[in-house]
Amino acid sequence: MDHNQLNQAKEFLQDQLKIKPTVGLILGSGLGVLADQISQPVRIPYQDIPGFPRSTVAGHAGQLVAGELNGVAVVAMQGRFHYYEGYGLDSVTFPVRVMKAIGIEKLFVTNAAGGVNEAFKPGDLMLITDHINNTGQNPLIGPNDDQQGVRFPDLSTAYTPDLQKLAQQVATDLSIDLKEGVYVWNTGPTYETPAEVRMLQAFGGDAVGMSTVPEVIVARHVGLEILGLSCISNMAAGILDEVLSHEEVIETTESVRETFIALVKEILTRLK
């Protein structure tokens, strides 16, 4: 990892931000609307931040938004970076290291995912309880930076149990049917074949997507607490007789955005 680049990004953001955020949000496809709820926002395009790649996917605005959300100082990635865009995993996960450097303690990761569990339906929200890295890739491959974290990070509680309990309680109180499950990371950009989906079901996967896991691995490496949420935007290939498309993903996430916003905002309120 390039410490000079990390320090440049840190200093740049500290100069730009009016607050000292403690919670970071990574907002996936169609879920960036949450950043529009931030009060007194400072918006910084990714291309202005030293070391940041550019987001190239529809549904990802490509900017950092900082301010207050329900009284909590936050910084939100309105759109993320993906391995399938051609970026190395160092670049995909660089923003997580920057968030840690500017004082973030908790990271909320969100995504749109395909439903592998046949009890799910499009529009469900799923609390990520664990993940399966199905790519053979890992952002920590290479020399370890002991200043960032240990050589062999423990992922037995990759998703912080206390934050999971809080999310479950909030969902209950708001009468939100929050599913729970295991998220599987595939590289994309192709959707899975029906045979691959059957394999993921046998593996114990409940949802599948093309992001999130590399950021979580690095977040654990640097010692952040993590809450993961998926919006089930479609059922994975072969479960229903339909053609999968990114347009459908965006349409579904938009249909549940009020529920998603209410859930995350109330979780933030109870963190105070």
VEXROVEX-558067 format. One line per 3 residues: for each residue x negated, z, y of N, C-alpha, C. Coordinates in steps of 0.02 Angstrom, whole numbers, plus 32768, in hexadecimal, padded with zeros to 4 digits. Atoms other than C-alpha are relative to their C-alpha. Layout:
X Z Y X Z Y X Z Y ~ ... $
//
This chain:
7FD6 8000 7FC4 8000 8000 8000 7FD4 8000 803E ~ 8025 8007 7FC2 7FC4 7FD5 80AF 8012 8039 8030 ~ 7FF2 7FC6 7FD5 7FB7 8079 8110 8004 7FEB 804A $
7FFE 8017 7FBB 7F95 801D 81B3 8045 7FE5 8012 ~ 7FBE 801D 7FF5 8037 7FBC 81A2 8036 8036 8001 ~ 7FD1 7FC9 8001 8096 805A 8175 7FFE 8028 8040 $
8007 7FDA 7FC2 8052 80B6 820C 801A 7FD9 803C ~ 7FE6 802A 7FC9 807A 8022 827E 804C 8002 8002 ~ 7FB7 7FFE 8004 812E 8020 8241 801B 8044 8015 $
7FEC 7FBC 7FEE 813C 80DD 8252 7FFD 8009 804C ~ 8008 7FF6 7FB8 80F9 80DE 8304 8030 7FD5 8028 ~ 7FD0 802D 7FDE 8164 8049 8336 8045 801F 8001 $
7FBC 7FE5 8005 8204 809B 82F8 8006 8042 8026 ~ 7FFD 7FC2 7FDB 81DB 8145 8341 8004 7FF4 804B ~ 7FFB 8012 7FB8 81C6 80F0 83EA 8045 7FE6 8011 $
7FC0 8020 7FF3 826C 8095 83D7 803C 802F 7FF9 ~ 7FC6 7FD7 8011 82DB 811E 8392 8009 803B 802F ~ 7FF0 7FC8 7FD3 8333 81A0 83FC 8009 8041 7FD8 $
7FF2 7FC7 802B 834C 8215 8368 7FC9 8005 7FCB ~ 802B 7FF8 803A 82EC 8259 82D4 802D 8003 7FC2 ~ 7FD1 8002 8038 8352 8220 823F 7FE7 8026 7FC3 $
8012 7FDD 803D 8356 8288 81A0 8020 7FE0 7FC2 ~ 7FE0 8023 8038 83C7 8219 8135 7FF8 7FB5 800A ~ 8005 8049 7FFF 83A4 8164 810B 8037 7FE1 7FD6 $
7FCB 8024 8023 8427 80E7 80D3 7FE8 7FB9 7FF3 ~ 800D 8046 8010 8406 8044 8077 8043 7FE1 7FEC ~ 7FBC 801A 8008 84A5 7FDD 8084 7FFE 7FBA 7FE0 $
8002 803D 8027 84C1 7F53 8004 8032 7FCC 8017 ~ 7FD6 803A 7FF0 8523 7EB1 8002 8047 8015 8014 ~ 7FBD 7FF3 7FE9 85C1 7EC0 806A 800D 8048 8016 $
7FF6 7FB9 7FF0 85A6 7F7B 8089 7FDF 8014 8042 ~ 8022 7FF2 7FC1 8547 7F6C 812D 802F 8018 8037 ~ 7FD0 7FEA 7FCE 85E8 7F94 818A 7FF9 804A 8011 $
8009 7FB8 7FF3 85BC 804C 817A 7FD3 800A 803D ~ 802E 7FF9 7FC8 8530 8032 81F8 8024 7FF6 8043 ~ 7FD9 800A 7FC2 85B3 7FFA 8277 8023 8040 8017 $
7FE1 7FC0 7FF0 85F6 80AD 8272 7FCF 802F 8024 ~ 8033 7FD5 7FE3 8553 80F5 82B6 8009 8003 804C ~ 7FF6 7FF8 7FB8 8566 813D 8365 7FBD 7FFC 8025 $
803C 800A 7FD6 84EA 8117 83F2 7FC9 7FDC 7FD9 ~ 802F 8020 802E 8495 809A 8380 7FC5 7FDE 8024 ~ 803A 8029 7FED 83E7 8053 8397 7FF8 7FCD 7FC8 $
8004 8035 8033 83E0 7FAB 833D 7FBE 7FDB 8008 ~ 8042 8020 7FFF 8338 7F62 830E 7FFE 7FCB 7FCA ~ 8005 8035 8033 832B 7EB8 82B8 7FC2 800A 7FD4 $
8037 7FF6 802E 82BD 7EBE 821E 7FC0 7FDB 8016 ~ 803B 8027 7FEE 824B 7E37 8263 7FD7 8020 8037 ~ 8025 7FDD 7FCB 821A 7EAB 82F2 7FD7 803A 7FE6 $
8021 7FC4 801C 81DD 7F36 827F 7FC1 7FEA 7FDA ~ 803E 8013 8024 8126 7F28 8246 8007 800A 7FB5 ~ 8001 7FFC 8049 811C 7F01 818D 8042 7FF4 7FDD $
7FBF 800B 8020 81D6 7EE6 8170 800A 7FB7 7FF0 ~ 7FEC 8045 800F 820E 7E48 8115 8040 7FF0 8026 ~ 7FBF 8012 7FE3 82AB 7DEB 814A 8032 7FF8 7FC8 $
7FCA 8006 8031 834F 7DF6 80ED 801D 7FB9 8004 ~ 7FEA 8046 8001 838A 7D48 80B6 8043 7FF6 7FDE ~ 7FC3 8005 8029 842C 7D70 805B 803E 800B 802A $
7FC0 7FF7 7FDE 84DE 7D5A 809B 801B 8046 7FF2 ~ 7FE6 7FBC 8008 852F 7E03 80B9 7FCD 8035 8011 ~ 8035 7FD2 7FEC 848B 7E51 80F2 7FEC 7FEF 8048 $
800A 800F 7FB9 847E 7E5D 81B0 7FB6 7FFB 8013 ~ 8047 8004 7FF2 83C3 7E79 81AF 7FE9 8027 803C ~ 8017 7FD5 7FC9 83AD 7F09 8228 8003 8049 7FEC $
8000 7FB7 8007 8387 7FC2 8230 802C 801C 8037 ~ 7FD3 7FE2 7FCF 840C 802B 8286 7FF7 804C 7FFC ~ 800B 7FB8 7FFE 83E8 80DE 82BC 802E 8020 8033 $
7FD5 7FDB 7FD3 8456 8161 830D 801F 803A 7FDB ~ 7FDD 7FC9 8022 84D4 81E5 82DA 803D 7FE7 7FDB ~ 7FC5 8010 8028 8555 81D6 8251 801E 8042 7FE8 $
7FE0 7FBF 800F 85CE 8268 8245 7FD2 803B 800F ~ 802A 7FC9 7FEA 8551 82D4 82A1 7FBD 8005 7FDE ~ 8040 8000 8023 84BE 82AA 8230 7FD5 7FC7 801B $
802F 8033 7FE8 8425 824D 8271 7FEC 7FD4 7FC6 ~ 800D 802E 8038 8415 81B3 8203 7FDC 7FC1 8018 ~ 8019 8043 7FF5 83B9 8110 81F6 8018 7FD5 7FC5 $
7FE1 8029 8034 840F 8084 8197 7FE1 7FBB 7FFD ~ 8014 8046 800B 83CE 7FE3 814D 8040 7FD8 7FF6 ~ 7FC4 802A 8005 845A 7F67 8170 7FEB 7FC0 7FDD $
801C 8036 8028 8424 7EF6 80E3 7FBC 8014 7FE4 ~ 803E 7FED 8022 8394 7F09 8068 7FDA 7FC1 7FEC ~ 802A 8037 801A 830C 7E9F 8019 8003 8002 7FB4 $
7FFA 8006 8049 830F 7E60 7F66 7FC3 7FDC 7FE3 ~ 8036 8021 8024 828B 7E2E 7EE8 800E 7FB6 7FF8 ~ 7FF0 8047 800C 82E8 7D8B 7EC9 7FF8 7FD5 803E $
800C 8027 7FC4 82CE 7D57 7F7E 7FB8 7FE7 8004 ~ 8046 8015 8002 8217 7D40 7F51 7FD0 8033 801D ~ 802B 7FCB 7FE7 81D7 7DE2 7F9B 7FE3 8028 7FC6 $
801C 7FD2 8030 8160 7E4E 7F39 8021 8044 8006 ~ 7FDE 7FBF 7FFF 819D 7EFC 7F0D 7FE2 802F 8035 ~ 801C 7FD9 7FC8 8124 7F47 7F8D 8028 7FF3 803F $
7FD9 8011 7FC4 8185 7EEA 8014 8048 8019 7FFA ~ 7FBB 7FEB 800B 822F 7F11 7FC8 8008 804A 800F ~ 7FFB 7FB7 7FFA 820A 7FCB 7FCA 7FDC 801D 803D $
8024 7FE8 7FC4 81A1 7FD6 8069 802D 8028 802F ~ 7FD6 7FD9 7FD3 8237 8010 80D2 800C 8048 7FE9 ~ 7FF7 7FBC 8019 824C 80A8 8060 7FC5 802B 8015 $
803B 7FDA 7FEC 819A 80DE 8083 8000 800C 804C ~ 7FFB 7FF7 7FB7 81B8 80C3 813D 8033 8037 8010 ~ 7FCD 7FCB 7FF4 8256 812E 8136 7FE2 8045 7FF3 $
8021 7FC0 800F 81F2 81BA 80E4 7FD1 8012 8039 ~ 8032 7FF4 7FCC 816C 81A8 816B 8020 8018 8041 ~ 7FE0 7FEB 7FC1 81EA 81C0 81F9 802B 803E 7FF8 $
7FDF 7FC0 8009 8235 825C 81AC 803E 8003 7FD5 ~ 7FC6 8001 802C 82BE 8226 8135 7FF5 802F 7FC5 ~ 8003 7FD1 8038 82E3 82AB 80B1 802E 7FEB 7FC7 $
7FD0 8016 8032 837A 8260 8058 800E 7FB6 800A ~ 7FF3 8047 7FFE 839C 81AB 802D 803F 7FEF 7FD9 ~ 7FC4 8019 8021 8447 8160 8007 7FF5 7FB6 7FF3 $
8007 8046 8011 8438 80BC 7FA9 8043 7FE5 7FE8 ~ 7FC0 801D 8012 84CF 804B 7F98 7FF7 7FB7 7FEC ~ 8004 8045 8015 84EF 7FA4 7F46 8044 7FE7 7FEA $
7FC8 8020 8023 8570 7F2A 7F08 7FE7 7FEF 7FBA ~ 8017 8008 8045 8568 7F1F 7E4A 8037 7FE2 7FD5 ~ 7FD1 801A 8030 85BA 7EC8 7DB9 8013 8037 7FCF $
7FE9 7FCE 802F 8624 7F35 7D48 7FF1 7FEC 7FB8 ~ 8010 8009 8047 85DF 7F41 7C97 802E 802A 7FD4 ~ 7FD0 7FD4 8022 864D 7FD2 7C63 8046 7FE2 8007 $
7FC0 8023 7FFE 86F3 7F82 7C35 803A 802C 8018 ~ 7FCD 7FD4 7FE3 8752 801B 7C74 8001 7FFB 804C ~ 8004 8009 7FB7 871D 7FEB 7D25 8029 7FC4 8014 $
7FDF 803B 7FE4 8775 7F70 7D97 7FE1 7FF1 8044 ~ 801B 8010 7FBE 873F 7F12 7E33 801F 802B 8036 ~ 7FE9 7FD4 7FCB 874B 7F83 7ECA 7FF3 8049 7FF2 $
8012 7FBB 8010 8719 8022 7E6E 7FBE 8012 8023 ~ 8040 7FE5 7FEA 8691 808F 7EB9 7FE3 8029 7FC7 ~ 8022 7FDD 8037 8610 80D3 7E3E 7FC6 8029 801A $
8039 7FD5 7FF2 859C 8166 7E54 7FCA 7FF0 7FCC ~ 8037 8011 802E 84F4 8134 7E0A 7FE2 8042 7FE6 ~ 801B 7FC3 801E 84C1 81BE 7D91 7FBB 7FF5 7FE2 $
8041 8011 801D 842A 8163 7D48 7FF8 7FB5 8004 ~ 8009 8049 7FFF 83DF 80B6 7D3C 7FD6 7FE9 7FC4 ~ 802A 8021 8031 838F 803D 7CC3 7FDB 7FC8 8024 $
8029 8036 7FE3 8300 7FD0 7D01 7FF7 7FCC 7FC9 ~ 7FFF 8035 8033 831C 7F30 7C9D 7FD5 7FC4 8014 ~ 8026 8038 7FE5 829A 7EC7 7CF8 7FB9 7FFA 7FE8 $
8047 8000 8011 81F0 7EF8 7CB5 7FD3 8005 803D ~ 8025 7FF9 7FC1 81BC 7F0F 7D6B 8005 8048 8018 ~ 7FFF 7FBD 7FE3 8190 7FB0 7DC7 7FD8 7FFF 8040 $
8023 8002 7FBF 8161 7FC7 7E7F 7FC2 802C 8003 ~ 803A 7FD4 7FFF 80DF 804A 7E51 7FC5 7FE5 7FD7 ~ 8038 801E 8025 8074 7FD6 7DE6 7FC7 7FF2 8030 $
803B 8007 7FD6 7FC4 7FD2 7E2C 7FE2 8044 800F ~ 8020 7FC0 7FEF 7F52 8058 7E75 8033 8030 801F ~ 7FD2 7FCF 7FE3 7FB0 80F9 7E9D 7FE4 801B 8041 $
8012 7FE0 7FC1 7FAE 813D 7F4E 8014 8049 7FFC ~ 7FF1 7FB9 800A 7FA0 81F8 7F35 801E 8020 803E ~ 7FE0 7FE5 7FC3 7FD5 8215 7FEA 804C 7FF5 7FFE $
7FB9 8010 8004 807D 81C8 7FBE 8023 8026 7FC8 ~ 7FE0 7FDF 8039 809F 8215 7F14 7FD3 7FFF 7FC3 ~ 8029 7FF9 803C 8061 8239 7E65 7FFD 7FBE 7FDA $
8009 803D 8027 8023 81B4 7DED 803B 7FF1 7FD2 ~ 7FCA 8009 8031 80B0 81D1 7D6F 803E 8028 8016 ~ 7FC5 7FDC 7FE8 8152 8201 7DC9 8034 800B 7FC9 $
7FCB 7FEF 802E 81DB 8257 7D66 8042 7FE5 801A ~ 7FBF 801B 7FEC 8280 81F9 7D6B 803A 801E 7FD9 ~ 7FCA 7FE2 8028 82E5 826F 7CFE 803B 8014 802B $
7FC9 7FF5 7FD1 834B 829C 7D98 7FF5 7FD2 803C ~ 800C 8031 7FCA 8331 81FD 7DFD 8035 8005 8036 ~ 7FC8 7FF9 7FD1 83DC 8215 7E4E 8010 804B 8004 $
8000 7FB7 7FF6 83E1 82C5 7E96 8041 8020 7FE8 ~ 7FC3 7FE2 801C 845C 8331 7E32 802C 8022 8035 ~ 7FD8 7FDE 7FCC 8493 8398 7ECA 8026 7FCF 802B $
7FDD 8032 7FD8 84BD 82FB 7F2B 8038 7FDF 7FD7 ~ 7FCB 801B 802B 851E 82B8 7E96 803C 8030 8000 ~ 7FC9 7FCF 8000 8584 8359 7E8F 8026 7FFF 8042 $
7FE0 8003 7FBE 85A5 834E 7F4A 802D 7FC2 8005 ~ 7FD9 803E 7FFE 85E0 8299 7F3B 803F 8006 7FD6 ~ 7FC6 7FF7 802C 8653 82C6 7EAA 8035 802D 8021 $
7FD2 7FD2 7FE0 869F 8357 7F0B 8023 7FDF 803B ~ 7FE2 8023 7FC7 86BA 82ED 7FA6 8034 7FCD 7FE8 ~ 7FD1 8031 801B 870C 8264 7F3F 8040 8021 7FE9 $
7FC5 7FDB 8017 8780 82E3 7EEF 802B 8015 803C ~ 7FDB 7FE7 7FC6 87AF 832C 7F98 8022 7FC8 8026 ~ 7FE3 8039 7FDC 87D1 827F 7FE1 802D 7FD5 7FD3 $
7FD7 8025 8031 8831 8246 7F45 7FE5 7FBA 7FF3 ~ 8021 803F 8010 87B2 81BC 7F25 7FED 8001 7FB7 ~ 8010 8005 8047 87A1 8184 7E71 7FB8 7FE7 7FF9 $
8047 8012 8003 86E3 8187 7E6B 7FE9 7FFE 7FB7 ~ 801A 8007 8044 86A3 8142 7DC6 7FB7 801A 7FFE ~ 8046 7FED 8009 85FA 8176 7D80 7FE1 7FD1 7FCD $
801E 802B 8032 857C 810F 7D23 7FB7 7FF0 800C ~ 8046 8015 8001 84D3 80C4 7D00 7FFB 7FB9 801D ~ 800A 8041 7FDF 8497 8035 7D6E 7FC3 7FDD 7FE0 $
8036 8028 801E 842D 7FAB 7D20 7FE5 7FCF 8034 ~ 8020 8030 7FD2 83AF 7F4A 7D89 7FE6 7FC4 7FDA ~ 801B 8041 8015 8394 7E93 7D5F 7FE5 7FDD 803E $
801F 801E 7FC5 832A 7E25 7DCF 8030 7FD1 8025 ~ 7FDB 8035 7FDF 83AE 7D9F 7DF1 7FD0 7FC5 800E ~ 7FC1 8004 7FDC 83D2 7D2D 7E49 803B 7FE6 7FD6 $
7FC7 8014 802A 843A 7CEE 7DB6 8028 803D 7FEB ~ 7FD8 7FCD 8020 84CB 7D55 7D7B 7FF1 7FFF 7FB5 ~ 8010 7FFA 8046 84BE 7D90 7CC8 802B 7FD1 7FD6 $
7FD7 8024 802F 84FA 7D2C 7C33 802D 8031 7FDB ~ 7FD5 7FD2 8028 8588 7D73 7BC8 7FD8 8025 7FCA ~ 8028 7FE0 8034 8508 7D96 7B3F 7FD6 8038 801E $
8028 7FCC 7FDF 849B 7DF6 7BB9 802C 803C 8013 ~ 7FD3 7FC9 7FEF 8531 7E5C 7BF2 8010 802A 7FC2 ~ 7FF4 7FDB 803E 8558 7E8A 7B3D 7FC3 802C 7FEF $
803D 7FD9 800C 84A2 7EC2 7B2C 7FFE 803D 802E ~ 8002 7FC8 7FD0 84B0 7F2D 7BCA 8033 8035 7FED ~ 7FCE 7FD0 8018 854F 7F7D 7B85 7FE3 802A 7FC7 $
801E 7FDC 8039 84F0 7FA9 7AE6 7FC9 802F 8017 ~ 8034 7FD6 7FE3 8463 7FF0 7B50 801B 8040 8020 ~ 7FE3 7FC7 7FDC 84DC 8067 7BA6 8007 7FF5 804A $
7FF6 8010 7FBA 84E8 800D 7C4C 804A 7FFE 8012 ~ 7FBB 8003 7FE8 8587 801D 7CB4 8009 7FCD 8038 ~ 7FFE 8031 7FC9 855C 7FAA 7D47 7FBC 7FDE 8002 $
803F 8026 7FFD 84D9 7F25 7D66 7FF9 7FDF 8044 ~ 800D 801F 7FC0 8488 7EE4 7E03 7FB7 7FEB 8007 ~ 8041 801F 7FF4 83EE 7E9A 7E53 7FD6 8027 8033 $
8023 7FD9 7FCC 83AD 7F29 7EBF 7FFC 8049 7FED ~ 7FF8 7FB7 8002 83A3 7FE5 7EDB 7FC9 8024 7FD8 ~ 802E 7FDB 802A 8332 801B 7E4B 7FB9 8003 801D $
8043 7FFA 7FE4 828C 7FEC 7E9E 7FFD 8031 803B ~ 7FFF 7FD1 7FC7 82BE 804B 7F3C 8004 8048 7FE8 ~ 7FF8 7FBD 801B 82F1 80E2 7ED4 7FBE 8019 7FE2 $
8040 7FED 801D 824C 80E2 7E75 7FCF 8016 8036 ~ 802E 7FEF 7FCA 81E9 80E3 7F16 8018 803E 8026 ~ 7FE5 7FC5 7FDF 825D 8163 7F66 7FEF 8040 7FDA $
8013 7FC6 8028 823D 81D9 7ED6 7FB4 800B 8004 ~ 8049 7FFB 7FFB 8183 81B4 7EE1 7FEB 8027 803E ~ 8013 7FDF 7FC1 8180 81F1 7F95 8028 8041 800C $
7FE0 7FBE 7FFD 81F2 8286 7F73 8042 8004 8024 ~ 7FBE 7FFE 7FE0 829A 8253 7FBD 8036 8013 7FCE ~ 7FC4 7FF5 8028 8341 8292 7F7D 802B 7FC1 8005 $
7FDD 8040 8003 83B3 8203 7F49 8048 8007 7FE9 ~ 7FBB 8009 8015 846C 81DD 7F40 800C 7FB5 7FF8 ~ 7FF3 8047 800C 84A0 8136 7EF3 804A 7FF2 7FF7 $
7FBA 8015 8006 8548 80DE 7F06 8004 7FB5 7FF5 ~ 7FF4 8047 800B 857F 8036 7EC0 8049 7FF0 800F ~ 7FBD 801C 7FFC 8617 7FD1 7EF1 8005 7FCC 7FC8 $
7FF7 8030 8036 8654 7F76 7E56 8024 7FC4 801E ~ 7FE6 803A 7FDA 866C 7ECC 7EA7 8020 7FCC 7FD3 ~ 7FE4 8030 8030 8697 7E69 7E0A 7FF1 801B 7FBB $
8012 7FEF 8045 8697 7E7C 7D4F 7FCB 7FCF 7FE9 ~ 8039 8028 8015 85F9 7E3D 7CFD 8017 7FC7 7FD2 ~ 7FEF 803E 8024 85F6 7D95 7CA3 801A 800D 7FBA $
7FE5 7FFD 8044 8661 7D81 7C09 8037 8033 7FF7 ~ 7FCC 7FCD 8007 86D1 7E18 7C28 8044 7FE4 8015 ~ 7FC4 8024 7FEA 8751 7DB4 7C8B 7FF0 7FB6 8000 $
800A 8049 8001 876A 7CF9 7C86 7FFF 7FE7 8048 ~ 8005 8015 7FBB 872A 7CD2 7D34 7FB8 7FEC 8010 ~ 8041 8015 7FE8 869A 7C80 7D90 7FE8 8032 8034 $
801A 7FCE 7FD2 862A 7CFC 7DEB 7FE2 7FDF 803E ~ 801C 801B 7FC2 85FA 7CE0 7EA1 7FF0 8038 8031 ~ 8013 7FCF 7FCD 85A8 7D3C 7F31 803A 800A 8032 $
7FC7 7FFB 7FD3 8642 7D16 7F9B 8032 8034 7FE7 ~ 7FD3 7FCE 801E 86AB 7D7D 7F22 7FE4 8046 800B ~ 8020 7FBE 7FF6 862E 7E0C 7F31 800F 801A 8046 $
7FF5 7FEC 7FBB 863E 7E0F 7FEF 804A 8010 800C ~ 7FB7 7FF6 7FF7 86FC 7E00 7FE8 8016 8043 7FE3 ~ 7FEC 7FC0 801F 870C 7E94 7F71 7FE5 803B 8026 $
801C 7FC7 7FDB 8696 7F06 7FD1 8025 800A 8042 ~ 7FDA 7FF9 7FC2 86F7 7EE1 8070 8043 8022 7FF3 ~ 7FBE 7FE3 800F 8799 7F15 8019 7FFD 804B 7FF6 $
8005 7FB7 800C 8756 7FC3 7FF2 7FD6 8023 8035 ~ 8030 7FE3 7FD0 86EE 7FE0 808E 801A 8040 8020 ~ 7FE6 7FC3 7FE1 8764 8063 80D8 7FF5 803D 7FD3 $
800C 7FCA 8030 8759 80CC 803A 7FB7 8011 7FFD ~ 8048 7FF6 8003 869D 80B4 8032 7FE7 8026 803E ~ 8015 7FDF 7FC1 8687 80E5 80EA 8016 8048 8001 $
7FE6 7FBC 8000 86F6 817E 80D7 7FD8 802E 7FD2 ~ 8026 7FD8 8031 8696 81BA 803E 7FBB 8012 801B ~ 8044 7FF3 7FE9 85E9 81A7 8089 8000 802D 803E $
7FFE 7FD7 7FC4 8619 81F2 8131 800F 8049 7FF0 ~ 7FF0 7FBA 8011 8665 828D 80E1 7FC6 8021 7FDB ~ 803C 7FE4 8021 85CC 82A4 8072 7FCE 8015 8035 $
802F 7FEF 7FCA 8561 829F 810F 8016 803F 8026 ~ 7FE6 7FC6 7FDD 85D2 831D 8165 7FEF 8041 7FDB ~ 800A 7FC3 8028 85BB 8399 80D6 7FB6 800E 7FF4 $
8048 7FF3 8005 84FE 8386 80DA 7FE9 8030 8037 ~ 8016 7FD9 7FC5 84F7 83DF 8182 8000 804A 7FF2 $
//
